[in-house]
Amino acid sequence: MAPTPGGKHRTRVHVVSDVHGNARDLARAGEGADALICLGDLVLFLDYADHSRGIFPDLFGTQNADRIVELRTARRFEEAREFQRRLWAGIGTDRAAAIEKAVRKQYAELFAAFPTPTYATYGNVDMPPLWHEYAGPGTTVLDGERVEIGGRTFGFVGGGLRTPMRTPYEISDEEYAAKIEAVGEVDVLCTHIPPEVPELVYDTVARRFERGSRALLDAIRRTRPRYALFGHVHQPLVRRMRIGATECVNVGHFAGSGRPWALEW
């Protein structure tokens, strides 16, 4: 905590989301801050900006990555799933084991890059059962839980809601709402996905609405936190807006920017 001219100490927290394999910048993300907050999506399955990066092209090559992106972007999800089934059948290996091995390799590097202290929650592409194997003593994993940082209460809710993409940590609306309810009233509400507001969930590059949470929106209106912080939508129509008394902020696509969002008080 940095001293001020009046002798009081100020607290500075850096917030990142959608890291997607960017361990190099993650290692510097906590510089100058009292704590780092990570809102999930550590894993890089497929980089939609560079189809040669990620677990998918490592297994199947860039040409097949080009095709899967083409199908998903066109929202031809069933064709995309059938295309993936053929690819897996062609390499003759256990899908779950191959993906877990690749994810473990990424997690080993990414969790080692976290500064102390780090407070983290899951994204929709993460694999929660593995996190506690890699989170060191300086990293606190929270989901449906609260923590105090610099005299303010922060609540954390991880994961995403179910979509045709079928990413690893998608849960039901009811389960997600229960975690929001468990957090209760906080000063800063930290989630991976945004509240269900059109301007906050529309991705201008993917040209589609991502899933936001109605329960999260209702909680923001009801409990009036100072801030609601989230990621998930990489190129949102609007990066921040007020909902009543709450400043809602998409902290950014860290994989692309390499820069954390800062909160100071």
N, C-alpha and C positions, 0 to 999 in steps of 0.2 A: 504494500500500500504506500502510495507516494504522499509525502507531507505537503501541506498547502501553506501559504504565507501566514494564515491564522493559527497554525499549529495543529490543525485537524488533518486526519489522513483521508485521502481519497482512494477508492477502490476502482481498478480497471480490469475488466474481463474481456477476453477476446472470444468470439464465437465463430465456429465454422460448421459447414454442412456440405454434404455431397463431395466428400474427399476423393472418392473413386480412384484410389491408388496413388494419389499425389503425396508420397511420403517425404519427398525433398522439401516442399514448402511447409508441410505439416510440422516438420522438425523445428521450423522457425516461427510457427504461428503464435506461440506463447510469449515471444520476446516483448518485454516491456509491460506485461500484464501480470496481475496477481493470480489469475487462473485462466484455464482454457476450457471452453464448453464445446463439445462436438455433438451435432445433431444427426449423426448417422450417415449411412451409405458410404462406408469405408471401401467396400469391394468394387472392383472394376470388372464387370462381366463383358461389357462391350462399350467402347467409346463411339458415340454416334457422330462425333466430329472427325475422328481418325479411326477408321474401321480396322486398322492393323493392331490396335491396342486392346488388351483385355483377355479374359479367360477364353471367350468364344473363338477369336481368331487364333489364339495359341493352339487350340485343339483342332480347328477345322480350316484355318487359312482365311486370308483377307477376302478372297472372292466369295466365299460362302457367307462371310460377315456382311459384305455388300448386299447380298440377296436377302438376308434376314432383316436387315434394316429397311430395305425396300418394302418388304411385306408388312412389317410392323407399322411403318410410317403410313402405308395405305390402309391400315387398320384391318388387314386381312389376317387376323390372328389365328384362325383355324389352319389356314395354309402354312403359316409360319410354324405352328406346332408340328404339322405333318412333315415339313421340311426338316425340322430338327430331329424328329424321330428317325428319318432316313439317314441323316448324318451319323447319329449315334449307332444305328445298326451297322453302318459301314465301317466304323472303327473297332467294333466288337469289344468294347470295354465297359465296365460298370459305370453308369452315368453319375450316380451319387458319389461314389468313391473318387472319381476323377475330379469332380467339382470341388469336393471337400479338400482334396489334396492341394488344388490350386488356390482355394480360399485361405487355407492355412498358411501357405507361403506368403500371401499378401498380408494377412493379419500379423504374422511375425514381424514384418518390416514396419507396418503402420503403428501397431501398439508400442513398438520400441521408440517410435518418433514422438509419442505423446510426452509433453512436459509434465512436471509435478507442480501443482495439482491439475488434473483434468477431470471433468465431469462429463460423462458421455451417455447417450442413449442410441437405440438402434434405428437404422433406416429400413426401408422396405426391401432392399437387396441384401441386407446383412443376414448372418446366421447366428442368432442369439446363443444357442447352446455352446458355441465355441468361444464366446467373448471372455468368459471367466478364466479360461486357460491362458489367455494372452494378456489380460489386464494386470499390470504390475501394481505394487502397493500405492503408487501415486495416482492411479486412475480409479475413479468411482463410477460404476455403471448403475444407472437409475432408469426405471421404467414404471410409471405410475407411482412415483415417489418424489419426495421433497428434500431439499438441502439448503442450509443457510450459507451465503457467501457475502462477506462484508456487511453483515447486518440486514441483508435482504433475503427473502425466501424465494427460492427457485423451484419450480415444479417441472418434472420431465415425463413425457409420454412418447414412447418410441413406436416404430413400425408404420405401416401403411394400411389402407383399406383394400378390400378385394377388387381386383381388376382382371380384364382378359389377359393381361401380361403374365399373371401368375408368378410374381416375384417371390423370393423365399419367405419374407416376413410380412405377409398380408393377413390381416385378421378381420373378423366380422365387425360390423358397426356396433353391435352390442358390447363386444369385448373391449373395443376401443373406448366407447362411452364410459364403461366401468372404470377404466384407468383414469380418464379425465375426472370422473367423480371422486376417485380416491385421492387425487392431488389436492382438490379443494381450492381454497382461496390462497393465492400466492402473489408476490410482487412481480415476478417474471415467469411467464408460462412458456416452456421450451418444448417444442414438438418437432418431429421430422416433417410432417405434412402440414399444409396451411389450413386455416378455416375455410369453409365452403363459401367463398366469395368469388364471383366470376373473374374479376380483375386480378385476383391473387392466384388462381389455379390455371389460368390459360397460359400455355407455353407458345410464344410467338414464333419460335423456330420449328418446333415439332408440329405446330398448327393443330393443337388439340387441347382439350380441357383435361387436366390431371384430376385425380380424386382428392378433394378436400373433405374436411370433417364438419358435419352439421353440429355434432355434439361439442366440438371445440368452439365453433362460432357461438353457440348458445352459452357455453361457459364463460367466454370472453364478455359477452353482454351481461351476464348475471354477476360474475365475480369481479369484473373490472380491474384486471391486473394492469400495472404500469406499462408492461411490454408483453407482447406475444411474439416469440422468435421462432422461425421455422426455415426450412429449405425446400427440397424435393423438386420444385419447379425451377428448371435451370435458367430459362429466359422468360421470366414472367412479364405480363403486360404492365403490371405495377409492382414495384419492389417494396413499397411501404404505403400504408394508409391508416387512418384512424378509424377505430370502431368504438364509438362512445368515448370513454376515458382512456382507451388502450391504443398505444402505438404498435401497429402490427408491422413486422419487418421480416422480409425474406433476406436472410443474412448472406445469400449469394452462393454461386456454384464454385466452391473452393477449388475443385479440380481444374477449372479453367482460369480463375483469377489468381489463385495462390495467395490471396489476401484475406485475413480475418476481418470480421465486423467488430467494432469496439463499442463497449458500453462502459461508461464511467459515471461514478457518483461520489 
